Amino acid sequence: MDEIADIPRNLAVANPPSRFAICSVEDDGGDGFLLGWGIATTDRVHVYSVEDNMTGQLGSLNAIGYLFGEAHEIVWIDPRPEGLDGPG
């Protein structure tokens, strides 16, 4: 029975989501601020805004611009998932 339980555990350990922060980027070089947090896998991105309780499930990092605007930067806390589309 333990061998069956090991299959999902091994998949989870081999493919953990990666955490990241979404930070504003100021055009004038001023201090930015934290817009939100997210987790990503190779084919899905989940984001959570800090200010207005907005959440989203996206197909790529490119779609974050639709939610948070173009003036943002992705700051990875964990290694970026291989094969994930978009900047950052």
PDB file of N, CA, C and O in Angstrom:
ATOM      1  N   MET A   1       0.816  -1.196   0.000  1.00  0.00           N
ATOM      2  CA  MET A   1       0.000   0.000   0.000  1.00  0.00           C
ATOM      3  C   MET A   1       0.860   1.261   0.000  1.00  0.00           C
ATOM      4  O   MET A   1       0.473   2.272  -0.587  1.00  0.00           O
ATOM      5  N   ASP A   2       2.014   1.213   0.647  1.00  0.00           N
ATOM      6  CA  ASP A   2       2.887   2.383   0.692  1.00  0.00           C
ATOM      7  C   ASP A   2       3.380   2.775  -0.690  1.00  0.00           C
ATOM      8  O   ASP A   2       3.593   3.958  -0.957  1.00  0.00           O
ATOM      9  N   GLU A   3       3.567   1.792  -1.579  1.00  0.00           N
ATOM     10  CA  GLU A   3       4.029   2.111  -2.932  1.00  0.00           C
ATOM     11  C   GLU A   3       3.002   2.960  -3.675  1.00  0.00           C
ATOM     12  O   GLU A   3       3.379   3.859  -4.426  1.00  0.00           O
ATOM     13  N   ILE A   4       1.726   2.696  -3.481  1.00  0.00           N
ATOM     14  CA  ILE A   4       0.674   3.486  -4.122  1.00  0.00           C
ATOM     15  C   ILE A   4       0.670   4.904  -3.558  1.00  0.00           C
ATOM     16  O   ILE A   4       0.509   5.863  -4.313  1.00  0.00           O
ATOM     17  N   ALA A   5       0.841   5.051  -2.273  1.00  0.00           N
ATOM     18  CA  ALA A   5       0.880   6.382  -1.652  1.00  0.00           C
ATOM     19  C   ALA A   5       2.116   7.160  -2.080  1.00  0.00           C
ATOM     20  O   ALA A   5       2.095   8.391  -2.097  1.00  0.00           O
ATOM     21  N   ASP A   6       3.185   6.462  -2.422  1.00  0.00           N
ATOM     22  CA  ASP A   6       4.421   7.132  -2.842  1.00  0.00           C
ATOM     23  C   ASP A   6       4.286   7.811  -4.198  1.00  0.00           C
ATOM     24  O   ASP A   6       4.999   8.779  -4.460  1.00  0.00           O
ATOM     25  N   ILE A   7       3.406   7.343  -5.062  1.00  0.00           N
ATOM     26  CA  ILE A   7       3.286   7.911  -6.414  1.00  0.00           C
ATOM     27  C   ILE A   7       2.889   9.382  -6.363  1.00  0.00           C
ATOM     28  O   ILE A   7       3.619  10.207  -6.912  1.00  0.00           O
ATOM     29  N   PRO A   8       1.775   9.760  -5.736  1.00  0.00           N
ATOM     30  CA  PRO A   8       1.450  11.198  -5.708  1.00  0.00           C
ATOM     31  C   PRO A   8       2.465  12.017  -4.908  1.00  0.00           C
ATOM     32  O   PRO A   8       2.748  13.164  -5.253  1.00  0.00           O
ATOM     33  N   ARG A   9       3.004  11.437  -3.853  1.00  0.00           N
ATOM     34  CA  ARG A   9       4.009  12.146  -3.064  1.00  0.00           C
ATOM     35  C   ARG A   9       5.245  12.436  -3.912  1.00  0.00           C
ATOM     36  O   ARG A   9       5.779  13.545  -3.867  1.00  0.00           O
ATOM     37  N   ASN A  10       5.699  11.460  -4.676  1.00  0.00           N
ATOM     38  CA  ASN A  10       6.866  11.645  -5.541  1.00  0.00           C
ATOM     39  C   ASN A  10       6.590  12.679  -6.629  1.00  0.00           C
ATOM     40  O   ASN A  10       7.467  13.477  -6.958  1.00  0.00           O
ATOM     41  N   LEU A  11       5.379  12.675  -7.191  1.00  0.00           N
ATOM     42  CA  LEU A  11       5.013  13.683  -8.191  1.00  0.00           C
ATOM     43  C   LEU A  11       5.020  15.082  -7.586  1.00  0.00           C
ATOM     44  O   LEU A  11       5.503  16.029  -8.206  1.00  0.00           O
ATOM     45  N   ALA A  12       4.488  15.209  -6.380  1.00  0.00           N
ATOM     46  CA  ALA A  12       4.451  16.517  -5.720  1.00  0.00           C
ATOM     47  C   ALA A  12       5.854  17.016  -5.403  1.00  0.00           C
ATOM     48  O   ALA A  12       6.141  18.200  -5.576  1.00  0.00           O
ATOM     49  N   VAL A  13       6.719  16.142  -4.947  1.00  0.00           N
ATOM     50  CA  VAL A  13       8.093  16.536  -4.621  1.00  0.00           C
ATOM     51  C   VAL A  13       8.863  16.897  -5.883  1.00  0.00           C
ATOM     52  O   VAL A  13       9.682  17.815  -5.857  1.00  0.00           O
ATOM     53  N   ALA A  14       8.623  16.204  -6.975  1.00  0.00           N
ATOM     54  CA  ALA A  14       9.350  16.451  -8.226  1.00  0.00           C
ATOM     55  C   ALA A  14       8.858  17.695  -8.961  1.00  0.00           C
ATOM     56  O   ALA A  14       9.595  18.262  -9.768  1.00  0.00           O
ATOM     57  N   ASN A  15       7.622  18.130  -8.695  1.00  0.00           N
ATOM     58  CA  ASN A  15       7.030  19.259  -9.423  1.00  0.00           C
ATOM     59  C   ASN A  15       6.390  20.280  -8.486  1.00  0.00           C
ATOM     60  O   ASN A  15       5.202  20.569  -8.627  1.00  0.00           O
ATOM     61  N   PRO A  16       7.136  20.832  -7.539  1.00  0.00           N
ATOM     62  CA  PRO A  16       6.514  21.792  -6.622  1.00  0.00           C
ATOM     63  C   PRO A  16       6.242  23.117  -7.318  1.00  0.00           C
ATOM     64  O   PRO A  16       6.954  23.474  -8.257  1.00  0.00           O
ATOM     65  N   PRO A  17       5.227  23.853  -6.876  1.00  0.00           N
ATOM     66  CA  PRO A  17       5.019  25.197  -7.427  1.00  0.00           C
ATOM     67  C   PRO A  17       6.122  26.123  -6.936  1.00  0.00           C
ATOM     68  O   PRO A  17       6.735  25.885  -5.895  1.00  0.00           O
ATOM     69  N   SER A  18       6.362  27.171  -7.693  1.00  0.00           N
ATOM     70  CA  SER A  18       7.373  28.169  -7.342  1.00  0.00           C
ATOM     71  C   SER A  18       6.690  29.461  -6.921  1.00  0.00           C
ATOM     72  O   SER A  18       5.747  29.913  -7.570  1.00  0.00           O
ATOM     73  N   ARG A  19       7.165  30.050  -5.840  1.00  0.00           N
ATOM     74  CA  ARG A  19       6.595  31.293  -5.327  1.00  0.00           C
ATOM     75  C   ARG A  19       7.274  32.493  -5.978  1.00  0.00           C
ATOM     76  O   ARG A  19       8.457  32.452  -6.315  1.00  0.00           O
ATOM     77  N   PHE A  20       6.498  33.563  -6.147  1.00  0.00           N
ATOM     78  CA  PHE A  20       7.061  34.806  -6.664  1.00  0.00           C
ATOM     79  C   PHE A  20       6.283  35.994  -6.120  1.00  0.00           C
ATOM     80  O   PHE A  20       5.157  35.855  -5.645  1.00  0.00           O
ATOM     81  N   ALA A  21       6.905  37.163  -6.198  1.00  0.00           N
ATOM     82  CA  ALA A  21       6.256  38.420  -5.832  1.00  0.00           C
ATOM     83  C   ALA A  21       6.079  39.246  -7.094  1.00  0.00           C
ATOM     84  O   ALA A  21       6.878  39.152  -8.026  1.00  0.00           O
ATOM     85  N   ILE A  22       5.025  40.058  -7.120  1.00  0.00           N
ATOM     86  CA  ILE A  22       4.778  40.988  -8.220  1.00  0.00           C
ATOM     87  C   ILE A  22       5.004  42.382  -7.647  1.00  0.00           C
ATOM     88  O   ILE A  22       4.286  42.818  -6.747  1.00  0.00           O
ATOM     89  N   CYS A  23       6.004  43.073  -8.175  1.00  0.00           N
ATOM     90  CA  CYS A  23       6.388  44.386  -7.647  1.00  0.00           C
ATOM     91  C   CYS A  23       6.182  45.453  -8.707  1.00  0.00           C
ATOM     92  O   CYS A  23       6.395  45.211  -9.895  1.00  0.00           O
ATOM     93  N   SER A  24       5.767  46.636  -8.269  1.00  0.00           N
ATOM     94  CA  SER A  24       5.619  47.752  -9.202  1.00  0.00           C
ATOM     95  C   SER A  24       7.001  48.256  -9.591  1.00  0.00           C
ATOM     96  O   SER A  24       7.964  48.121  -8.836  1.00  0.00           O
ATOM     97  N   VAL A  25       7.079  48.834 -10.773  1.00  0.00           N
ATOM     98  CA  VAL A  25       8.308  49.460 -11.257  1.00  0.00           C
ATOM     99  C   VAL A  25       7.947  50.894 -11.610  1.00  0.00           C
ATOM    100  O   VAL A  25       7.078  51.130 -12.449  1.00  0.00           O
ATOM    101  N   GLU A  26       8.599  51.836 -10.984  1.00  0.00           N
ATOM    102  CA  GLU A  26       8.323  53.253 -11.219  1.00  0.00           C
ATOM    103  C   GLU A  26       9.194  53.775 -12.358  1.00  0.00           C
ATOM    104  O   GLU A  26      10.408  53.572 -12.351  1.00  0.00           O
ATOM    105  N   ASP A  27       8.582  54.450 -13.341  1.00  0.00           N
ATOM    106  CA  ASP A  27       9.308  54.987 -14.494  1.00  0.00           C
ATOM    107  C   ASP A  27      10.367  56.004 -14.100  1.00  0.00           C
ATOM    108  O   ASP A  27      11.403  56.110 -14.756  1.00  0.00           O
ATOM    109  N   ASP A  28      10.115  56.750 -13.037  1.00  0.00           N
ATOM    110  CA  ASP A  28      11.049  57.805 -12.636  1.00  0.00           C
ATOM    111  C   ASP A  28      12.159  57.306 -11.717  1.00  0.00           C
ATOM    112  O   ASP A  28      12.935  58.101 -11.187  1.00  0.00           O
ATOM    113  N   GLY A  29      12.232  55.994 -11.530  1.00  0.00           N
ATOM    114  CA  GLY A  29      13.260  55.426 -10.670  1.00  0.00           C
ATOM    115  C   GLY A  29      12.916  55.462  -9.194  1.00  0.00           C
ATOM    116  O   GLY A  29      13.734  55.087  -8.353  1.00  0.00           O
ATOM    117  N   GLY A  30      11.709  55.911  -8.873  1.00  0.00           N
ATOM    118  CA  GLY A  30      11.279  55.957  -7.479  1.00  0.00           C
ATOM    119  C   GLY A  30      11.058  54.562  -6.918  1.00  0.00           C
ATOM    120  O   GLY A  30      11.114  53.563  -7.635  1.00  0.00           O
ATOM    121  N   ASP A  31      10.808  54.525  -5.630  1.00  0.00           N
ATOM    122  CA  ASP A  31      10.574  53.247  -4.970  1.00  0.00           C
ATOM    123  C   ASP A  31       9.315  52.587  -5.512  1.00  0.00           C
ATOM    124  O   ASP A  31       8.275  53.229  -5.657  1.00  0.00           O
ATOM    125  N   GLY A  32       9.422  51.321  -5.803  1.00  0.00           N
ATOM    126  CA  GLY A  32       8.257  50.542  -6.181  1.00  0.00           C
ATOM    127  C   GLY A  32       7.589  50.011  -4.921  1.00  0.00           C
ATOM    128  O   GLY A  32       7.962  50.377  -3.807  1.00  0.00           O
ATOM    129  N   PHE A  33       6.605  49.151  -5.107  1.00  0.00           N
ATOM    130  CA  PHE A  33       5.929  48.566  -3.961  1.00  0.00           C
ATOM    131  C   PHE A  33       5.389  47.204  -4.356  1.00  0.00           C
ATOM    132  O   PHE A  33       5.331  46.867  -5.539  1.00  0.00           O
ATOM    133  N   LEU A  34       4.998  46.430  -3.371  1.00  0.00           N
ATOM    134  CA  LEU A  34       4.492  45.082  -3.580  1.00  0.00           C
ATOM    135  C   LEU A  34       3.058  45.138  -4.086  1.00  0.00           C
ATOM    136  O   LEU A  34       2.189  45.722  -3.438  1.00  0.00           O
ATOM    137  N   LEU A  35       2.809  44.536  -5.237  1.00  0.00           N
ATOM    138  CA  LEU A  35       1.462  44.469  -5.809  1.00  0.00           C
ATOM    139  C   LEU A  35       0.748  43.180  -5.424  1.00  0.00           C
ATOM    140  O   LEU A  35      -0.458  43.182  -5.177  1.00  0.00           O
ATOM    141  N   GLY A  36       1.498  42.077  -5.373  1.00  0.00           N
ATOM    142  CA  GLY A  36       0.869  40.803  -5.087  1.00  0.00           C
ATOM    143  C   GLY A  36       1.877  39.675  -4.988  1.00  0.00           C
ATOM    144  O   GLY A  36       3.087  39.869  -5.103  1.00  0.00           O
ATOM    145  N   TRP A  37       1.331  38.495  -4.770  1.00  0.00           N
ATOM    146  CA  TRP A  37       2.116  37.275  -4.649  1.00  0.00           C
ATOM    147  C   TRP A  37       1.569  36.255  -5.633  1.00  0.00           C
ATOM    148  O   TRP A  37       0.439  36.383  -6.105  1.00  0.00           O
ATOM    149  N   GLY A  38       2.367  35.248  -5.940  1.00  0.00           N
ATOM    150  CA  GLY A  38       1.878  34.200  -6.809  1.00  0.00           C
ATOM    151  C   GLY A  38       2.627  32.900  -6.623  1.00  0.00           C
ATOM    152  O   GLY A  38       3.689  32.845  -6.003  1.00  0.00           O
ATOM    153  N   ILE A  39       2.044  31.861  -7.177  1.00  0.00           N
ATOM    154  CA  ILE A  39       2.716  30.572  -7.299  1.00  0.00           C
ATOM    155  C   ILE A  39       2.546  30.123  -8.741  1.00  0.00           C
ATOM    156  O   ILE A  39       1.538  30.421  -9.382  1.00  0.00           O
ATOM    157  N   ALA A  40       3.533  29.410  -9.239  1.00  0.00           N
ATOM    158  CA  ALA A  40       3.512  28.992 -10.638  1.00  0.00           C
ATOM    159  C   ALA A  40       3.992  27.559 -10.776  1.00  0.00           C
ATOM    160  O   ALA A  40       4.875  27.103 -10.050  1.00  0.00           O
ATOM    161  N   THR A  41       3.385  26.861 -11.733  1.00  0.00           N
ATOM    162  CA  THR A  41       3.860  25.560 -12.178  1.00  0.00           C
ATOM    163  C   THR A  41       4.245  25.722 -13.645  1.00  0.00           C
ATOM    164  O   THR A  41       4.209  26.835 -14.170  1.00  0.00           O
ATOM    165  N   THR A  42       4.604  24.651 -14.301  1.00  0.00           N
ATOM    166  CA  THR A  42       5.026  24.765 -15.694  1.00  0.00           C
ATOM    167  C   THR A  42       3.915  25.234 -16.618  1.00  0.00           C
ATOM    168  O   THR A  42       4.203  25.760 -17.693  1.00  0.00           O
ATOM    169  N   ASP A  43       2.655  25.062 -16.236  1.00  0.00           N
ATOM    170  CA  ASP A  43       1.561  25.423 -17.145  1.00  0.00           C
ATOM    171  C   ASP A  43       0.465  26.298 -16.526  1.00  0.00           C
ATOM    172  O   ASP A  43      -0.568  26.522 -17.157  1.00  0.00           O
ATOM    173  N   ARG A  44       0.673  26.788 -15.317  1.00  0.00           N
ATOM    174  CA  ARG A  44      -0.380  27.565 -14.659  1.00  0.00           C
ATOM    175  C   ARG A  44       0.243  28.552 -13.684  1.00  0.00           C
ATOM    176  O   ARG A  44       1.260  28.266 -13.051  1.00  0.00           O
ATOM    177  N   VAL A  45      -0.393  29.732 -13.573  1.00  0.00           N
ATOM    178  CA  VAL A  45       0.053  30.777 -12.654  1.00  0.00           C
ATOM    179  C   VAL A  45      -1.150  31.207 -11.816  1.00  0.00           C
ATOM    180  O   VAL A  45      -2.220  31.479 -12.361  1.00  0.00           O
ATOM    181  N   HIS A  46      -0.984  31.269 -10.505  1.00  0.00           N
ATOM    182  CA  HIS A  46      -2.023  31.749  -9.597  1.00  0.00           C
ATOM    183  C   HIS A  46      -1.500  33.015  -8.937  1.00  0.00           C
ATOM    184  O   HIS A  46      -0.392  33.023  -8.401  1.00  0.00           O
ATOM    185  N   VAL A  47      -2.289  34.089  -8.970  1.00  0.00           N
ATOM    186  CA  VAL A  47      -1.854  35.362  -8.393  1.00  0.00           C
ATOM    187  C   VAL A  47      -2.869  35.867  -7.369  1.00  0.00           C
ATOM    188  O   VAL A  47      -4.065  35.590  -7.460  1.00  0.00           O
ATOM    189  N   TYR A  48      -2.356  36.613  -6.397  1.00  0.00           N
ATOM    190  CA  TYR A  48      -3.158  37.167  -5.313  1.00  0.00           C
ATOM    191  C   TYR A  48      -2.688  38.598  -5.084  1.00  0.00           C
ATOM    192  O   TYR A  48      -1.524  38.814  -4.745  1.00  0.00           O
ATOM    193  N   SER A  49      -3.566  39.577  -5.260  1.00  0.00           N
ATOM    194  CA  SER A  49      -3.163  40.969  -5.063  1.00  0.00           C
ATOM    195  C   SER A  49      -3.118  41.297  -3.575  1.00  0.00           C
ATOM    196  O   SER A  49      -3.812  40.679  -2.768  1.00  0.00           O
ATOM    197  N   VAL A  50      -2.300  42.265  -3.231  1.00  0.00           N
ATOM    198  CA  VAL A  50      -2.155  42.687  -1.846  1.00  0.00           C
ATOM    199  C   VAL A  50      -3.273  43.648  -1.450  1.00  0.00           C
ATOM    200  O   VAL A  50      -3.777  43.582  -0.329  1.00  0.00           O
ATOM    201  N   GLU A  51      -3.661  44.531  -2.351  1.00  0.00           N
ATOM    202  CA  GLU A  51      -4.553  45.644  -2.005  1.00  0.00           C
ATOM    203  C   GLU A  51      -6.047  45.324  -2.104  1.00  0.00           C
ATOM    204  O   GLU A  51      -6.794  45.602  -1.167  1.00  0.00           O
ATOM    205  N   ASP A  52      -6.486  44.755  -3.201  1.00  0.00           N
ATOM    206  CA  ASP A  52      -7.930  44.688  -3.448  1.00  0.00           C
ATOM    207  C   ASP A  52      -8.510  43.272  -3.498  1.00  0.00           C
ATOM    208  O   ASP A  52      -9.571  43.059  -4.085  1.00  0.00           O
ATOM    209  N   ASN A  53      -7.833  42.324  -2.898  1.00  0.00           N
ATOM    210  CA  ASN A  53      -8.318  40.943  -2.822  1.00  0.00           C
ATOM    211  C   ASN A  53      -8.611  40.326  -4.181  1.00  0.00           C
ATOM    212  O   ASN A  53      -9.455  39.435  -4.283  1.00  0.00           O
ATOM    213  N   MET A  54      -7.933  40.781  -5.218  1.00  0.00           N
ATOM    214  CA  MET A  54      -8.091  40.214  -6.549  1.00  0.00           C
ATOM    215  C   MET A  54      -7.235  38.947  -6.641  1.00  0.00           C
ATOM    216  O   MET A  54      -6.089  38.924  -6.191  1.00  0.00           O
ATOM    217  N   THR A  55      -7.804  37.911  -7.223  1.00  0.00           N
ATOM    218  CA  THR A  55      -7.060  36.683  -7.465  1.00  0.00           C
ATOM    219  C   THR A  55      -7.258  36.279  -8.910  1.00  0.00           C
ATOM    220  O   THR A  55      -8.203  36.720  -9.564  1.00  0.00           O
ATOM    221  N   GLY A  56      -6.374  35.447  -9.402  1.00  0.00           N
ATOM    222  CA  GLY A  56      -6.529  34.972 -10.761  1.00  0.00           C
ATOM    223  C   GLY A  56      -5.759  33.696 -11.008  1.00  0.00           C
ATOM    224  O   GLY A  56      -4.713  33.454 -10.406  1.00  0.00           O
ATOM    225  N   GLN A  57      -6.292  32.885 -11.902  1.00  0.00           N
ATOM    226  CA  GLN A  57      -5.614  31.690 -12.380  1.00  0.00           C
ATOM    227  C   GLN A  57      -5.339  31.930 -13.849  1.00  0.00           C
ATOM    228  O   GLN A  57      -6.269  32.084 -14.641  1.00  0.00           O
ATOM    229  N   LEU A  58      -4.067  31.964 -14.220  1.00  0.00           N
ATOM    230  CA  LEU A  58      -3.659  32.369 -15.554  1.00  0.00           C
ATOM    231  C   LEU A  58      -2.877  31.259 -16.241  1.00  0.00           C
ATOM    232  O   LEU A  58      -2.325  30.371 -15.590  1.00  0.00           O
ATOM    233  N   GLY A  59      -2.841  31.325 -17.570  1.00  0.00           N
ATOM    234  CA  GLY A  59      -2.107  30.333 -18.341  1.00  0.00           C
ATOM    235  C   GLY A  59      -0.640  30.651 -18.518  1.00  0.00           C
ATOM    236  O   GLY A  59       0.140  29.779 -18.898  1.00  0.00           O
ATOM    237  N   SER A  60      -0.245  31.903 -18.244  1.00  0.00           N
ATOM    238  CA  SER A  60       1.160  32.281 -18.393  1.00  0.00           C
ATOM    239  C   SER A  60       1.442  33.551 -17.602  1.00  0.00           C
ATOM    240  O   SER A  60       0.526  34.227 -17.135  1.00  0.00           O
ATOM    241  N   LEU A  61       2.716  33.858 -17.461  1.00  0.00           N
ATOM    242  CA  LEU A  61       3.113  35.102 -16.799  1.00  0.00           C
ATOM    243  C   LEU A  61       2.716  36.322 -17.613  1.00  0.00           C
ATOM    244  O   LEU A  61       2.518  37.398 -17.049  1.00  0.00           O
ATOM    245  N   ASN A  62       2.596  36.175 -18.926  1.00  0.00           N
ATOM    246  CA  ASN A  62       2.223  37.307 -19.784  1.00  0.00           C
ATOM    247  C   ASN A  62       0.903  37.940 -19.357  1.00  0.00           C
ATOM    248  O   ASN A  62       0.735  39.155 -19.467  1.00  0.00           O
ATOM    249  N   ALA A  63      -0.023  37.136 -18.876  1.00  0.00           N
ATOM    250  CA  ALA A  63      -1.348  37.634 -18.506  1.00  0.00           C
ATOM    251  C   ALA A  63      -1.335  38.484 -17.239  1.00  0.00           C
ATOM    252  O   ALA A  63      -2.315  39.176 -16.966  1.00  0.00           O
ATOM    253  N   ILE A  64      -0.259  38.452 -16.461  1.00  0.00           N
ATOM    254  CA  ILE A  64      -0.189  39.263 -15.245  1.00  0.00           C
ATOM    255  C   ILE A  64      -0.298  40.742 -15.581  1.00  0.00           C
ATOM    256  O   ILE A  64      -0.834  41.515 -14.787  1.00  0.00           O
ATOM    257  N   GLY A  65       0.200  41.149 -16.742  1.00  0.00           N
ATOM    258  CA  GLY A  65       0.111  42.544 -17.165  1.00  0.00           C
ATOM    259  C   GLY A  65      -1.321  43.031 -17.287  1.00  0.00           C
ATOM    260  O   GLY A  65      -1.590  44.211 -17.059  1.00  0.00           O
ATOM    261  N   TYR A  66      -2.247  42.146 -17.641  1.00  0.00           N
ATOM    262  CA  TYR A  66      -3.656  42.534 -17.737  1.00  0.00           C
ATOM    263  C   TYR A  66      -4.240  42.854 -16.360  1.00  0.00           C
ATOM    264  O   TYR A  66      -5.128  43.699 -16.240  1.00  0.00           O
ATOM    265  N   LEU A  67      -3.748  42.188 -15.336  1.00  0.00           N
ATOM    266  CA  LEU A  67      -4.271  42.401 -13.988  1.00  0.00           C
ATOM    267  C   LEU A  67      -3.553  43.518 -13.233  1.00  0.00           C
ATOM    268  O   LEU A  67      -4.183  44.285 -12.505  1.00  0.00           O
ATOM    269  N   PHE A  68      -2.237  43.607 -13.408  1.00  0.00           N
ATOM    270  CA  PHE A  68      -1.439  44.532 -12.603  1.00  0.00           C
ATOM    271  C   PHE A  68      -0.810  45.660 -13.410  1.00  0.00           C
ATOM    272  O   PHE A  68      -0.085  46.479 -12.846  1.00  0.00           O
ATOM    273  N   GLY A  69      -1.064  45.724 -14.703  1.00  0.00           N
ATOM    274  CA  GLY A  69      -0.462  46.756 -15.537  1.00  0.00           C
ATOM    275  C   GLY A  69       0.915  46.337 -16.033  1.00  0.00           C
ATOM    276  O   GLY A  69       1.501  45.362 -15.562  1.00  0.00           O
ATOM    277  N   GLU A  70       1.402  47.090 -16.980  1.00  0.00           N
ATOM    278  CA  GLU A  70       2.674  46.734 -17.607  1.00  0.00           C
ATOM    279  C   GLU A  70       3.886  47.089 -16.754  1.00  0.00           C
ATOM    280  O   GLU A  70       4.953  46.503 -16.933  1.00  0.00           O
ATOM    281  N   ALA A  71       3.743  48.030 -15.837  1.00  0.00           N
ATOM    282  CA  ALA A  71       4.888  48.487 -15.038  1.00  0.00           C
ATOM    283  C   ALA A  71       5.050  47.613 -13.793  1.00  0.00           C
ATOM    284  O   ALA A  71       4.838  48.071 -12.670  1.00  0.00           O
ATOM    285  N   HIS A  72       5.430  46.347 -14.008  1.00  0.00           N
ATOM    286  CA  HIS A  72       5.648  45.440 -12.890  1.00  0.00           C
ATOM    287  C   HIS A  72       6.857  44.554 -13.176  1.00  0.00           C
ATOM    288  O   HIS A  72       7.308  44.434 -14.314  1.00  0.00           O
ATOM    289  N   GLU A  73       7.359  43.951 -12.129  1.00  0.00           N
ATOM    290  CA  GLU A  73       8.487  43.030 -12.236  1.00  0.00           C
ATOM    291  C   GLU A  73       8.168  41.797 -11.408  1.00  0.00           C
ATOM    292  O   GLU A  73       7.617  41.895 -10.311  1.00  0.00           O
ATOM    293  N   ILE A  74       8.521  40.631 -11.947  1.00  0.00           N
ATOM    294  CA  ILE A  74       8.364  39.378 -11.219  1.00  0.00           C
ATOM    295  C   ILE A  74       9.665  39.108 -10.469  1.00  0.00           C
ATOM    296  O   ILE A  74      10.741  39.102 -11.068  1.00  0.00           O
ATOM    297  N   VAL A  75       9.566  38.886  -9.164  1.00  0.00           N
ATOM    298  CA  VAL A  75      10.730  38.565  -8.341  1.00  0.00           C
ATOM    299  C   VAL A  75      10.535  37.139  -7.825  1.00  0.00           C
ATOM    300  O   VAL A  75       9.640  36.876  -7.022  1.00  0.00           O
ATOM    301  N   TRP A  76      11.373  36.233  -8.291  1.00  0.00           N
ATOM    302  CA  TRP A  76      11.234  34.823  -7.929  1.00  0.00           C
ATOM    303  C   TRP A  76      11.816  34.555  -6.552  1.00  0.00           C
ATOM    304  O   TRP A  76      12.929  34.983  -6.249  1.00  0.00           O
ATOM    305  N   ILE A  77      11.072  33.852  -5.726  1.00  0.00           N
ATOM    306  CA  ILE A  77      11.523  33.410  -4.416  1.00  0.00           C
ATOM    307  C   ILE A  77      12.115  32.014  -4.547  1.00  0.00           C
ATOM    308  O   ILE A  77      13.149  31.707  -3.955  1.00  0.00           O
ATOM    309  N   ASP A  78      11.453  31.180  -5.326  1.00  0.00           N
ATOM    310  CA  ASP A  78      11.916  29.827  -5.633  1.00  0.00           C
ATOM    311  C   ASP A  78      12.372  29.814  -7.088  1.00  0.00           C
ATOM    312  O   ASP A  78      12.093  30.761  -7.824  1.00  0.00           O
ATOM    313  N   PRO A  79      13.067  28.761  -7.518  1.00  0.00           N
ATOM    314  CA  PRO A  79      13.458  28.693  -8.934  1.00  0.00           C
ATOM    315  C   PRO A  79      12.235  28.745  -9.851  1.00  0.00           C
ATOM    316  O   PRO A  79      11.211  28.118  -9.579  1.00  0.00           O
ATOM    317  N   ARG A  80      12.361  29.500 -10.932  1.00  0.00           N
ATOM    318  CA  ARG A  80      11.287  29.611 -11.919  1.00  0.00           C
ATOM    319  C   ARG A  80      11.045  28.243 -12.562  1.00  0.00           C
ATOM    320  O   ARG A  80      12.004  27.559 -12.919  1.00  0.00           O
ATOM    321  N   PRO A  81       9.780  27.831 -12.717  1.00  0.00           N
ATOM    322  CA  PRO A  81       9.500  26.543 -13.356  1.00  0.00           C
ATOM    323  C   PRO A  81       9.993  26.521 -14.805  1.00  0.00           C
ATOM    324  O   PRO A  81       9.781  27.477 -15.552  1.00  0.00           O
ATOM    325  N   GLU A  82      10.637  25.447 -15.190  1.00  0.00           N
ATOM    326  CA  GLU A  82      11.097  25.310 -16.569  1.00  0.00           C
ATOM    327  C   GLU A  82       9.898  25.216 -17.498  1.00  0.00           C
ATOM    328  O   GLU A  82       8.914  24.543 -17.188  1.00  0.00           O
ATOM    329  N   GLY A  83       9.980  25.887 -18.632  1.00  0.00           N
ATOM    330  CA  GLY A  83       8.926  25.823 -19.626  1.00  0.00           C
ATOM    331  C   GLY A  83       7.797  26.810 -19.423  1.00  0.00           C
ATOM    332  O   GLY A  83       6.878  26.855 -20.240  1.00  0.00           O
ATOM    333  N   LEU A  84       7.831  27.601 -18.366  1.00  0.00           N
ATOM    334  CA  LEU A  84       6.776  28.583 -18.111  1.00  0.00           C
ATOM    335  C   LEU A  84       6.923  29.754 -19.070  1.00  0.00           C
ATOM    336  O   LEU A  84       8.009  30.320 -19.193  1.00  0.00           O
ATOM    337  N   ASP A  85       5.837  30.125 -19.753  1.00  0.00           N
ATOM    338  CA  ASP A  85       5.857  31.232 -20.711  1.00  0.00           C
ATOM    339  C   ASP A  85       5.827  32.571 -20.002  1.00  0.00           C
ATOM    340  O   ASP A  85       5.247  32.711 -18.926  1.00  0.00           O
ATOM    341  N   GLY A  86       6.463  33.556 -20.625  1.00  0.00           N
ATOM    342  CA  GLY A  86       6.367  34.930 -20.157  1.00  0.00           C
ATOM    343  C   GLY A  86       7.651  35.454 -19.553  1.00  0.00           C
ATOM    344  O   GLY A  86       8.596  34.701 -19.317  1.00  0.00           O
ATOM    345  N   PRO A  87       7.675  36.763 -19.304  1.00  0.00           N
ATOM    346  CA  PRO A  87       8.870  37.400 -18.743  1.00  0.00           C
ATOM    347  C   PRO A  87       9.046  37.053 -17.271  1.00  0.00           C
ATOM    348  O   PRO A  87       8.149  36.508 -16.628  1.00  0.00           O
ATOM    349  N   GLY A  88      10.193  37.375 -16.772  1.00  0.00           N
ATOM    350  CA  GLY A  88      10.436  37.172 -15.354  1.00  0.00           C
ATOM    351  C   GLY A  88      11.478  36.158 -15.131  1.00  0.00           C
ATOM    352  O   GLY A  88      11.813  35.858 -13.985  1.00  0.00           O
TER     353      GLY A  88
END
